[in-house]
Amino acid sequence: MKKYMNQFTCAIIAILLALSFSACKKAEQYYKKLDAQPEVRNEYQTVYGVGDTLILDGRLNAENQLEIKIGGVKAEIASLTKIQKVIDRAKIIITPEMGIGPDRPITISSGGNVIQIRSIEIIESSAMGQLPGPVKWQRVTSLSRGTMPLFCLNGKGTVFFWTVANSIIRIAKDGTSTQMFDGNTLTDNFGSFTINAFNAGGVDPLEQYAYFSAITTDSNADNVTNDIYRLCRIDLRKGQLTTLNRSVLPKTNPTHASMQPYEGLIGNVKIFQVTGIYPDRKGNVYVQLSQEQNAMAKLAADGRFKYLLNYNNNSQSNNPLPGVKTRQALEFSYAIYPDEGLLYARLQGGTVSVSLFDLNAQAEIYTNNFTYWNPVSSIYQPYISGTFAVLTLPSQSANLALPGKRLLNFYNERADRGVPATMGLLNFNLKRGERYAPGGVAAGIYTLSPGADQWLNYDEEGMIYGTANSKSVIVKTTYQ
């Protein structure tokens, strides 16, 4: 009996040893397989431009037929080294063949093992842009102190200004200056008047009519205790001035009743502090109102005045303005393209929020929050091209609305980090951004001061016109 028990025990031990050996063998095979599988650290960036270098660190098993594909295209490995003696490092140059756009997949294979790692977005090279070549600022003409630009967006490169002598000057894109209106003597159906403060003005894209708003003085009896606001139209071809609206506001203790009616025929409504006038080519005029009337209104070609948007979100104000109330705060910068009836509103906080409004539909149709880039404090270069999800916008910028739901932004130079002045174009149809011109803008002696200078127009070749050096000069872009 004892003999059989010993034999049985030996058999059990032999089986256990065999199972243990088999388990060890399988574990060894498993770990060998696991060790043969590539593994990459998740430390690379989310966005790369064409020509940039993507660095992948990890266990790549380079000696075992390593292959890396980006966007389905086999990538050429520029260099393959070891760091810390055990970590593989592969450097790959991003190429156009990998595809421009978001979610470009990355797969790594070696020794028959294939893994997919986090995708990247590939953006255009800084050597790419909407224009075929890099641009520089070029002087068009100098400006006299006190000269105020009139809005005119027509793609012809012409700019208009209101002078301290109450005249209108047209400056062609070659710098030729022409006086279009002599306001030495101003007269309307109320008699002669003088301008105390010029508020805003604009010229229609056909360059036939100019509109302006001003606080005025005339000889009428109501002038003594009231401020007289005028909204006028000038036929630039005939030199004729017509007052479209004359509104009287008590100098002391104005009431809501004294500010109404808000809407109706242009001659009957009350219009006071105007900060922007934006005519289109169909005879309509968009009017920006400030202070208590913080809104965007429209003077239609048929002579009716209507509030479109009301962004008087001051909780202390109880002014019952008409128009669709927006969620934007009281103060924000904006650009407008009248011929498309589009308003681009820009509100800055932790991000730069850009909202697109259809003025005639009285609706906000799109909003996106961009990461903002500050030319003083940001340590990284700005992302100017790519999807809206990755773009960075300057913290302060000159803006210009362009046809086709596009908005142009200006990025100031950051010389200490090698970041040149640049123009970026937001395309709201494609929800993408791109450089307006390759590389940087050669600014030379000209500076676009945020809050002081502004872009005014563009021409048939895509060149941009605006003021520089605190509105002392008009400049344009031209090829370097």
C-alpha positions as CSV (number, residue, x, y, z in Angstrom):
1,M,0.0,0.0,0.0
2,K,2.8,2.4,0.9
3,K,4.5,1.6,-2.4
4,Y,1.4,2.7,-4.3
5,M,1.0,5.8,-2.3
6,N,4.6,6.9,-3.1
7,Q,4.0,6.2,-6.8
8,F,0.8,8.3,-6.6
9,T,2.5,11.2,-4.8
10,C,5.4,11.2,-7.4
11,A,2.8,11.3,-10.2
12,I,1.0,14.3,-8.6
13,I,4.3,16.1,-8.2
14,A,5.3,15.3,-11.8
15,I,2.0,16.7,-13.0
16,L,2.3,19.8,-10.9
17,L,5.9,20.4,-12.2
18,A,4.7,19.9,-15.7
19,L,1.8,22.4,-15.2
20,S,4.2,24.8,-13.5
21,F,6.7,24.5,-16.4
22,S,3.9,25.0,-18.9
23,A,2.6,28.1,-17.1
24,C,6.0,29.5,-16.9
25,K,6.5,28.8,-20.6
26,K,3.2,30.6,-21.4
27,A,4.0,33.5,-19.2
28,E,7.4,33.8,-20.8
29,Q,5.9,33.7,-24.2
30,Y,3.2,36.3,-23.1
31,Y,5.8,38.7,-21.8
32,K,8.0,38.2,-24.8
33,K,4.9,39.1,-27.0
34,L,4.1,42.1,-24.7
35,D,7.7,43.2,-24.9
36,A,7.7,43.0,-28.7
37,Q,4.6,45.2,-28.9
38,P,5.4,48.9,-29.5
39,E,4.6,51.4,-26.7
40,V,4.7,55.2,-27.0
41,R,4.7,57.9,-24.4
42,N,1.7,60.3,-24.7
43,E,4.0,63.3,-24.6
44,Y,3.8,64.7,-28.1
45,Q,1.8,67.8,-29.2
46,T,-1.7,67.8,-30.6
47,V,-0.9,70.1,-33.5
48,Y,2.0,70.1,-36.0
49,G,2.6,72.2,-39.1
50,V,4.0,70.9,-42.4
51,G,7.8,70.8,-42.0
52,D,7.6,70.4,-38.2
53,T,9.3,67.5,-36.4
54,L,7.2,65.0,-34.5
55,I,9.2,63.2,-31.8
56,L,8.0,59.8,-30.5
57,D,9.6,58.3,-27.4
58,G,8.9,54.8,-26.1
59,R,9.5,51.1,-26.8
60,L,9.6,51.1,-30.6
61,N,11.6,47.9,-31.2
62,A,13.4,49.7,-34.0
63,E,15.4,46.6,-34.8
64,N,12.3,44.6,-35.6
65,Q,11.1,46.2,-38.9
66,L,9.7,49.4,-37.4
67,E,7.2,51.2,-39.6
68,I,5.3,54.4,-38.7
69,K,2.3,55.7,-40.7
70,I,0.6,59.1,-40.3
71,G,-2.6,59.8,-42.2
72,G,-2.2,56.4,-43.8
73,V,1.1,57.4,-45.4
74,K,4.4,55.7,-44.5
75,A,6.5,58.3,-42.7
76,E,10.2,58.6,-43.3
77,I,12.1,58.4,-40.0
78,A,14.6,61.2,-40.0
79,S,16.6,59.8,-37.0
80,L,16.4,57.0,-34.6
81,T,18.3,57.1,-31.3
82,K,18.3,55.8,-27.7
83,I,17.7,58.1,-24.7
84,Q,18.4,57.0,-21.1
85,K,19.9,53.9,-22.7
86,V,16.6,52.0,-23.0
87,I,14.1,54.4,-24.6
88,D,13.8,54.7,-28.4
89,R,13.4,58.1,-29.9
90,A,12.1,58.5,-33.5
91,K,12.0,61.9,-35.2
92,I,9.6,62.3,-38.1
93,I,9.2,65.3,-40.5
94,I,5.6,66.2,-41.1
95,T,4.8,66.3,-44.9
96,P,1.8,67.5,-46.9
97,E,1.1,63.9,-48.1
98,M,0.0,63.0,-44.5
99,G,-3.0,65.3,-45.1
100,I,-3.9,68.7,-43.8
101,G,-6.6,68.7,-41.1
102,P,-7.6,67.2,-37.8
103,D,-7.5,63.6,-36.6
104,R,-4.6,62.4,-38.7
105,P,-4.2,58.8,-37.4
106,I,-0.8,57.4,-36.3
107,T,-0.1,53.7,-36.4
108,I,3.1,52.0,-35.4
109,S,4.1,48.4,-36.3
110,S,7.1,46.3,-35.5
111,G,7.6,42.5,-35.5
112,G,4.1,42.0,-36.7
113,N,2.5,44.0,-33.9
114,V,0.4,47.0,-34.8
115,I,-0.8,49.7,-32.4
116,Q,-2.6,53.0,-33.0
117,I,-1.7,56.0,-30.8
118,R,-3.3,59.4,-30.3
119,S,-4.0,61.3,-33.6
120,I,-2.7,64.7,-34.4
121,E,-3.9,67.7,-36.4
122,I,-1.7,68.9,-39.3
123,I,-1.8,72.5,-40.3
124,E,-0.3,74.3,-43.2
125,S,3.3,75.4,-43.1
126,S,4.0,79.0,-42.2
127,A,5.3,79.3,-45.8
128,M,1.7,78.9,-47.0
129,G,-1.0,81.5,-47.2
130,Q,-4.0,82.7,-49.1
131,L,-1.8,85.1,-51.0
132,P,1.0,83.7,-53.2
133,G,3.9,85.5,-51.5
134,P,4.9,87.3,-48.2
135,V,3.9,90.9,-47.8
136,K,5.2,94.1,-46.2
137,W,3.7,97.4,-45.1
138,Q,4.1,100.3,-47.6
139,R,3.2,103.9,-47.0
140,V,0.3,105.3,-49.1
141,T,0.1,108.8,-47.6
142,S,0.3,110.8,-44.4
143,L,-2.7,111.9,-42.4
144,S,-3.3,115.3,-40.7
145,R,-4.0,115.4,-37.0
146,G,-7.7,115.1,-36.2
147,T,-8.6,113.4,-39.4
148,M,-11.2,110.7,-38.9
149,P,-11.7,107.6,-41.1
150,L,-15.1,107.0,-42.7
151,F,-16.2,103.4,-43.0
152,C,-16.1,102.2,-46.6
153,L,-15.7,98.5,-47.4
154,N,-15.9,97.9,-51.2
155,G,-12.8,96.0,-52.3
156,K,-11.4,98.9,-54.3
157,G,-8.6,100.0,-51.8
158,T,-10.1,103.5,-51.5
159,V,-10.4,105.1,-48.1
160,F,-12.4,108.2,-47.0
161,F,-11.7,110.7,-44.2
162,W,-13.5,113.5,-42.5
163,T,-11.2,116.4,-41.8
164,V,-11.3,119.1,-39.1
165,A,-12.5,121.5,-41.8
166,N,-15.6,119.4,-42.2
167,S,-14.6,118.2,-45.7
168,I,-14.5,114.7,-47.1
169,I,-11.3,113.4,-48.6
170,R,-11.0,110.4,-50.9
171,I,-7.6,108.7,-51.1
172,A,-7.2,106.2,-53.9
173,K,-5.0,103.2,-53.5
174,D,-2.2,104.9,-55.3
175,G,-2.2,107.7,-52.8
176,T,-4.0,110.3,-54.9
177,S,-6.1,112.6,-52.7
178,T,-9.4,114.2,-53.9
179,Q,-11.8,116.5,-51.9
180,M,-15.3,115.1,-52.4
181,F,-17.2,117.5,-50.2
182,D,-16.5,121.0,-48.9
183,G,-18.3,121.5,-45.6
184,N,-17.1,125.0,-44.9
185,T,-20.8,126.1,-44.9
186,L,-23.3,123.5,-43.7
187,T,-27.0,124.1,-44.5
188,D,-30.2,122.0,-44.4
189,N,-33.9,122.6,-44.3
190,F,-33.5,123.9,-40.7
191,G,-31.0,126.5,-41.8
192,S,-27.3,126.8,-41.4
193,F,-25.6,124.8,-38.6
194,T,-22.1,124.1,-37.2
195,I,-20.6,120.8,-36.0
196,N,-19.6,120.7,-32.3
197,A,-18.6,117.0,-32.3
198,F,-18.3,114.6,-35.2
199,N,-19.4,111.2,-34.1
200,A,-19.1,108.7,-37.0
201,G,-19.5,108.4,-40.7
202,G,-19.5,106.0,-43.6
203,V,-19.5,105.8,-47.4
204,D,-21.5,103.3,-49.4
205,P,-19.6,100.7,-51.5
206,L,-20.6,102.6,-54.8
207,E,-19.0,105.7,-53.4
208,Q,-22.1,107.8,-54.1
209,Y,-23.4,108.6,-50.7
210,A,-21.6,109.5,-47.4
211,Y,-23.4,109.5,-44.1
212,F,-22.4,111.1,-40.9
213,S,-23.6,111.8,-37.3
214,A,-22.7,114.8,-35.3
215,I,-23.7,117.0,-32.4
216,T,-24.5,120.4,-33.9
217,T,-25.6,123.9,-33.2
218,D,-28.1,126.0,-35.2
219,S,-30.2,129.1,-34.7
220,N,-33.5,127.4,-33.8
221,A,-35.1,128.2,-30.4
222,D,-34.7,124.6,-29.1
223,N,-31.0,124.8,-29.4
224,V,-30.5,126.7,-26.1
225,T,-31.5,124.0,-23.6
226,N,-30.9,120.9,-25.8
227,D,-28.2,119.0,-27.6
228,I,-29.0,118.8,-31.3
229,Y,-28.0,115.5,-32.9
230,R,-28.0,115.2,-36.7
231,L,-27.8,112.2,-39.0
232,C,-27.0,113.5,-42.5
233,R,-26.5,112.1,-46.0
234,I,-24.2,113.7,-48.7
235,D,-24.5,113.0,-52.4
236,L,-20.8,113.0,-53.2
237,R,-21.4,113.3,-57.0
238,K,-23.6,116.4,-56.5
239,G,-22.2,117.8,-53.3
240,Q,-25.6,118.0,-51.8
241,L,-26.3,117.6,-48.0
242,T,-29.6,116.3,-46.6
243,T,-30.4,116.0,-42.9
244,L,-32.2,112.7,-42.5
245,N,-32.8,113.1,-38.8
246,R,-32.5,115.9,-36.3
247,S,-33.0,114.8,-32.7
248,V,-33.3,117.0,-29.7
249,L,-32.1,115.8,-26.3
250,P,-32.5,117.9,-23.1
251,K,-29.1,118.9,-21.7
252,T,-30.3,118.2,-18.2
253,N,-32.6,115.4,-16.8
254,P,-33.5,113.7,-20.1
255,T,-36.4,111.2,-19.7
256,H,-37.3,108.0,-21.5
257,A,-40.1,109.9,-23.2
258,S,-37.6,112.4,-24.6
259,M,-35.7,109.6,-26.2
260,Q,-38.6,108.1,-28.1
261,P,-39.9,107.0,-30.6
262,Y,-37.1,104.5,-31.2
263,E,-38.4,103.1,-34.5
264,G,-40.4,104.4,-37.5
265,L,-39.7,106.7,-40.4
266,I,-36.2,108.2,-40.2
267,G,-37.5,111.8,-39.8
268,N,-39.7,110.9,-36.8
269,V,-37.4,108.8,-34.6
270,K,-34.9,109.9,-32.0
271,I,-31.2,109.0,-32.7
272,F,-28.5,110.3,-30.5
273,Q,-24.9,109.0,-29.9
274,V,-23.9,107.1,-33.0
275,T,-20.5,105.4,-32.9
276,G,-20.6,103.6,-36.3
277,I,-22.2,104.0,-39.7
278,Y,-22.0,101.1,-42.2
279,P,-23.7,101.5,-45.5
280,D,-24.3,98.7,-48.0
281,R,-24.6,98.9,-51.8
282,K,-28.4,98.5,-51.7
283,G,-29.1,101.7,-49.9
284,N,-29.4,100.3,-46.4
285,V,-27.3,101.7,-43.6
286,Y,-26.4,99.9,-40.4
287,V,-26.1,102.2,-37.4
288,Q,-24.2,101.5,-34.2
289,L,-25.6,103.3,-31.1
290,S,-23.9,103.7,-27.8
291,Q,-24.4,104.8,-24.2
292,E,-28.1,104.4,-23.3
293,Q,-28.9,103.3,-26.8
294,N,-26.4,100.5,-26.9
295,A,-27.6,98.6,-30.0
296,M,-27.3,98.0,-33.7
297,A,-30.0,99.5,-35.8
298,K,-30.8,99.7,-39.5
299,L,-31.9,102.5,-41.7
300,A,-33.6,100.7,-44.6
301,A,-33.5,102.0,-48.2
302,D,-37.3,102.8,-47.8
303,G,-36.5,105.2,-45.0
304,R,-37.6,103.1,-42.0
305,F,-35.4,102.9,-38.9
306,K,-35.4,99.7,-36.9
307,Y,-33.5,98.3,-34.0
308,L,-31.9,94.9,-34.8
309,L,-29.8,93.9,-31.8
310,N,-29.9,95.2,-28.3
311,Y,-26.8,94.4,-26.3
312,N,-27.5,96.8,-23.4
313,N,-26.9,94.1,-20.8
314,N,-26.2,96.6,-18.0
315,S,-28.2,95.4,-15.0
316,Q,-28.4,99.0,-13.8
317,S,-30.2,100.2,-17.0
318,N,-33.9,100.0,-17.4
319,N,-34.0,101.5,-20.9
320,P,-36.6,99.4,-22.8
321,L,-34.8,99.3,-26.1
322,P,-36.3,97.4,-29.0
323,G,-34.4,94.8,-30.9
324,V,-33.4,91.2,-30.0
325,K,-31.4,91.1,-26.8
326,T,-28.1,89.4,-27.1
327,R,-26.1,87.6,-24.5
328,Q,-23.0,89.7,-25.2
329,A,-21.8,92.1,-22.6
330,L,-22.0,95.9,-22.9
331,E,-18.5,96.4,-24.4
332,F,-17.0,94.3,-27.1
333,S,-15.1,94.9,-30.3
334,Y,-16.6,94.0,-33.6
335,A,-16.3,94.0,-37.4
336,I,-19.1,94.2,-39.9
337,Y,-19.6,93.4,-43.5
338,P,-22.7,95.3,-44.6
339,D,-23.3,93.7,-48.0
340,E,-23.7,90.3,-46.3
341,G,-25.5,91.8,-43.2
342,L,-23.0,90.1,-40.9
343,L,-21.6,91.3,-37.6
344,Y,-18.5,89.7,-35.9
345,A,-18.6,90.4,-32.2
346,R,-15.5,89.7,-30.1
347,L,-15.6,89.3,-26.3
348,Q,-12.4,88.5,-24.4
349,G,-12.1,86.7,-21.1
350,G,-10.1,83.6,-20.4
351,T,-10.7,82.8,-24.1
352,V,-11.5,85.0,-27.1
353,S,-15.2,84.4,-27.9
354,V,-16.1,85.3,-31.5
355,S,-19.8,85.4,-32.3
356,L,-21.3,85.7,-35.8
357,F,-24.6,87.6,-36.1
358,D,-27.0,87.7,-39.0
359,L,-28.2,91.2,-38.6
360,N,-31.3,91.0,-40.8
361,A,-32.4,87.7,-39.2
362,Q,-31.6,89.3,-35.8
363,A,-29.9,86.1,-34.7
364,E,-26.6,84.8,-33.4
365,I,-25.7,82.1,-35.9
366,Y,-22.4,80.8,-34.6
367,T,-20.0,81.2,-31.6
368,N,-16.6,79.8,-31.0
369,N,-14.2,80.2,-28.0
370,F,-10.6,80.5,-29.1
371,T,-7.5,80.3,-26.9
372,Y,-6.1,83.8,-26.8
373,W,-2.5,84.6,-27.6
374,N,-0.8,87.6,-25.9
375,P,2.2,89.1,-27.8
376,V,3.6,90.2,-24.4
377,S,3.2,87.2,-22.1
378,S,2.5,84.1,-24.3
379,I,5.5,81.8,-24.4
380,Y,4.4,79.8,-27.4
381,Q,4.0,80.7,-31.1
382,P,0.4,81.3,-32.1
383,Y,-1.6,78.7,-34.1
384,I,-2.9,80.7,-37.1
385,S,-4.0,77.9,-39.4
386,G,-6.0,74.8,-38.6
387,T,-9.5,74.0,-37.3
388,F,-11.2,76.4,-35.0
389,A,-10.6,73.9,-32.2
390,V,-6.8,74.6,-32.1
391,L,-6.5,78.2,-33.3
392,T,-5.2,81.0,-31.0
393,L,-6.3,84.6,-31.5
394,P,-4.4,87.7,-30.4
395,S,-5.5,89.3,-27.2
396,Q,-5.9,92.6,-29.0
397,S,-6.2,92.9,-32.8
398,A,-7.2,95.0,-35.7
399,N,-10.1,93.2,-37.4
400,L,-11.4,93.4,-41.0
401,A,-14.5,91.6,-42.2
402,L,-14.1,90.2,-45.7
403,P,-16.6,88.6,-48.1
404,G,-17.5,85.0,-47.8
405,K,-17.9,84.9,-43.9
406,R,-14.2,85.6,-43.3
407,L,-12.6,87.7,-40.6
408,L,-9.0,89.0,-40.8
409,N,-7.0,89.3,-37.5
410,F,-3.5,90.9,-36.9
411,Y,-0.9,89.3,-34.7
412,N,1.7,91.7,-33.4
413,E,5.4,90.9,-33.4
414,R,7.1,89.0,-30.6
415,A,10.7,89.6,-31.6
416,D,12.3,88.0,-28.5
417,R,10.7,84.7,-29.3
418,G,11.1,84.9,-33.1
419,V,7.4,85.5,-33.8
420,P,7.0,88.0,-36.6
421,A,3.9,90.2,-37.1
422,T,1.3,88.0,-39.0
423,M,-2.2,88.1,-40.5
424,G,-4.6,85.3,-39.9
425,L,-7.9,84.7,-41.7
426,L,-10.9,83.0,-40.0
427,N,-13.2,81.2,-42.5
428,F,-16.6,80.7,-40.8
429,N,-17.9,78.6,-43.7
430,L,-15.1,76.1,-43.3
431,K,-14.6,76.6,-39.6
432,R,-10.9,76.8,-40.3
433,G,-8.1,79.4,-40.1
434,E,-5.2,80.1,-42.4
435,R,-2.4,82.6,-42.9
436,Y,-3.4,85.5,-45.1
437,A,0.1,85.6,-46.5
438,P,3.1,83.3,-46.1
439,G,5.5,84.0,-43.3
440,G,5.4,87.2,-41.4
441,V,4.6,90.8,-42.4
442,A,7.7,93.0,-42.8
443,A,6.5,96.0,-40.8
444,G,9.5,98.2,-41.3
445,I,8.9,101.5,-39.5
446,Y,5.2,101.1,-39.2
447,T,3.3,99.8,-36.1
448,L,-0.4,99.0,-35.8
449,S,-1.3,100.2,-32.3
450,P,-4.1,98.1,-30.7
451,G,-7.1,100.4,-30.0
452,A,-5.6,103.3,-32.1
453,D,-5.1,102.0,-35.6
454,Q,-7.6,100.2,-37.7
455,W,-8.0,98.4,-41.0
456,L,-10.1,100.2,-43.6
457,N,-10.4,98.4,-46.9
458,Y,-9.0,95.8,-49.3
459,D,-8.4,95.8,-53.0
460,E,-8.8,93.6,-56.0
461,E,-5.4,91.9,-55.4
462,G,-6.2,91.1,-51.8
463,M,-4.0,93.9,-50.4
464,I,-5.1,95.4,-47.1
465,Y,-5.3,99.2,-46.3
466,G,-5.3,100.8,-42.9
467,T,-3.8,103.4,-40.5
468,A,-0.5,103.0,-38.7
469,N,1.7,104.8,-36.2
470,S,-1.3,106.0,-34.2
471,K,-3.3,107.2,-37.3
472,S,-0.5,109.4,-38.6
473,V,-0.1,107.5,-41.9
474,I,-2.1,105.2,-44.2
475,V,-0.3,102.0,-45.1
476,K,-1.1,99.1,-47.4
477,T,0.3,95.6,-47.8
478,T,2.3,94.8,-50.9
479,Y,4.6,91.9,-51.9
480,Q,8.1,91.8,-50.4
